């Protein structure tokens, strides 16, 4: 009978941190099982990711073109100072 008593004490003690997990409110004030209307759905997330991928693809293409131009300039220039001047001119144009 003494073995049952400690578990009864633990079960009957009030919880120091408030109600148990089933009764707690979730962050943002949304109760468990409710739908947060501010959360984007799958279609909206796909659109956002597609737009981001498109922007990144454009940036990658621009960087690729700049690298090609730099490579061309480095092949044409005779010394580092000339290359530096050409790179400065290229940077000012953009």
PEJO-V316023 format. One record per residue. N is the residue number from 1. RES is the residue in three letters. D_LAST is the distance of its C-alpha to the last C-alpha in Angstrom with 1 decimal. Layout:
n=N res=RES d_last=D_LAST
n=N res=RES d_last=D_LAST
//
This chain:
n=1 res=UNK d_last=85.4
n=2 res=UNK d_last=83.6
n=3 res=UNK d_last=80.7
n=4 res=UNK d_last=79.9
n=5 res=UNK d_last=79.9
n=6 res=UNK d_last=76.7
n=7 res=UNK d_last=74.6
n=8 res=UNK d_last=76.2
n=9 res=UNK d_last=75.2
n=10 res=UNK d_last=71.6
n=11 res=UNK d_last=71.6
n=12 res=UNK d_last=73.2
n=13 res=UNK d_last=71.0
n=14 res=UNK d_last=68.5
n=15 res=UNK d_last=64.9
n=16 res=UNK d_last=63.3
n=17 res=UNK d_last=59.8
n=18 res=UNK d_last=60.6
n=19 res=UNK d_last=61.2
n=20 res=UNK d_last=60.7
n=21 res=UNK d_last=57.6
n=22 res=UNK d_last=59.0
n=23 res=UNK d_last=59.2
n=24 res=UNK d_last=55.9
n=25 res=UNK d_last=53.2
n=26 res=UNK d_last=49.9
n=27 res=UNK d_last=46.7
n=28 res=UNK d_last=45.3
n=29 res=UNK d_last=48.8
n=30 res=UNK d_last=49.0
n=31 res=UNK d_last=52.5
n=32 res=UNK d_last=53.0
n=33 res=UNK d_last=53.0
n=34 res=UNK d_last=51.1
n=35 res=UNK d_last=47.7
n=36 res=UNK d_last=44.8
n=37 res=UNK d_last=43.3
n=38 res=UNK d_last=40.0
n=39 res=UNK d_last=39.5
n=40 res=UNK d_last=37.3
n=41 res=UNK d_last=39.2
n=42 res=UNK d_last=38.3
n=43 res=UNK d_last=36.8
n=44 res=UNK d_last=34.4
n=45 res=UNK d_last=33.5
n=46 res=UNK d_last=32.8
n=47 res=UNK d_last=30.5
n=48 res=UNK d_last=28.6
n=49 res=UNK d_last=28.3
n=50 res=UNK d_last=27.2
n=51 res=UNK d_last=24.5
n=52 res=UNK d_last=23.2
n=53 res=UNK d_last=23.5
n=54 res=UNK d_last=21.5
n=55 res=UNK d_last=18.6
n=56 res=UNK d_last=18.8
n=57 res=UNK d_last=19.1
n=58 res=UNK d_last=15.8
n=59 res=UNK d_last=14.1
n=60 res=UNK d_last=16.0
n=61 res=UNK d_last=15.0
n=62 res=UNK d_last=11.3
n=63 res=UNK d_last=12.1
n=64 res=UNK d_last=14.6
n=65 res=UNK d_last=12.3
n=66 res=UNK d_last=10.1
n=67 res=UNK d_last=13.5
n=68 res=UNK d_last=14.8
n=69 res=UNK d_last=12.3
n=70 res=UNK d_last=13.2
n=71 res=UNK d_last=16.8
n=72 res=UNK d_last=16.8
n=73 res=UNK d_last=15.5
n=74 res=UNK d_last=18.2
n=75 res=UNK d_last=20.8
n=76 res=UNK d_last=20.1
n=77 res=UNK d_last=20.0
n=78 res=UNK d_last=23.5
n=79 res=UNK d_last=23.2
n=80 res=UNK d_last=21.2
n=81 res=UNK d_last=20.3
n=82 res=UNK d_last=18.9
n=83 res=UNK d_last=16.8
n=84 res=UNK d_last=15.7
n=85 res=UNK d_last=14.7
n=86 res=UNK d_last=12.7
n=87 res=UNK d_last=10.9
n=88 res=UNK d_last=10.2
n=89 res=UNK d_last=9.0
n=90 res=UNK d_last=6.7
n=91 res=UNK d_last=5.5
n=92 res=UNK d_last=5.5
n=93 res=UNK d_last=3.8
n=94 res=UNK d_last=0.0
//
